[in-house]
Amino acid sequence: MKKSKRDRLRAAGWKVGSTREFLGLSDEEEALIDLKLGFAEFLRGERKKRGLSQAELAKRIGSSQSRIAKMEAGEASVSLDLMFRVAFSLGLTPSAMAKAMIKTERSNRAGRKAS
């Protein structure tokens, strides 16, 4: 959040904090959530690059379109197993997945420093 917006919210009487503070997350819980959200965003981009619909991708892995939509939205009930199955069905290598996760981690770390 930009400093100017944070200042406006505080001036209006709002308490401004992080999701971590609000939910009382541990370092590990925050890291897992950040990783899953970043990886889900990466997978959505890879699906779109390949011109696949959610339904087409779901059919490839024997799942449902709604499950793919939940994965892409970062819903907590989606397992890492499903996310990896999606990644492999898109032809992604473990190396490409690792690079995406490293990029997500760096981005999240930079975001935490800015707030």
C-alpha positions, 0 to 999 in steps of 0.5 A: 500500500502506498504511504499516502493511502496509508496516511489517509486511512490512519487520519480517518481513524482506521488501523492499518496493518498487514494481513499477517498481523490481522490473521495472527500468522506465523512466519511459516504460515505467511510464507506458505500463503505467499508461495501458493498465491504467487505460484497460482498466479504464475500457473494462470499466466502459463495457462493463458500463454498456451491458449487453454481455457480452465475447462481444457486444463481441467480435462487434461488433469482429470479435474473440474473447471471450478477446481482450476478456478479455485486454484487460480484464485488462491483458495486455501483448499487447493493442494500443492499436489493439484498445483504441481499436476497442473504445472506438469500438464502445462509442460513446465519443468521443475526448474521453471517452477523453482524460478517462478517460486524464487521470483515470488519470494523475492517479490514478497520480500520486497513488498514487506520491506516497502510496507 
